């Protein structure tokens, strides 16, 4: 959802009786404050704020290698299908 909503759109939804929503995962804290203030300048209605709060990934080379090996046949099939589609779309 990050980047697809605007304060104006969220306010319009909220002012119409819905739940306005802002995706803030692609901005920093200062940007989030600005977007929320822009929303509040347009609406006093409810607002959902969608943020990402997760731990950084742990790098586990053995697990990653096992996962890639298990998925290799699917990747191969998808890449072959993608290549065939590209040939027909020219």
Phi, psi and omega in degrees: 000340182303128176089355183257349178248159178232160176302323180295316180293315179299320179293320179298317178296312181298317180292338178271002177104359179266191178255105177294147185219137176237128173271116185250009184294342182255016180229165177268182184300318180295320177295321178297316179300316180297314180298317180293319177296320177299318177299311183296334176290340183252341186205147172252007182282183183291149181222129171263133176244122183258116180233161175259123176226097181214164179279148174299148181293146173270131179276119179230090186307320181294315179296316180296319179295319178297318180296314180296318178298319180293327183270350185308316179299323180291317177301315181300314180298314181295318180294319178296316179296318180298318180296317179296320179296321180296324180297322183277344184270001181279000000 
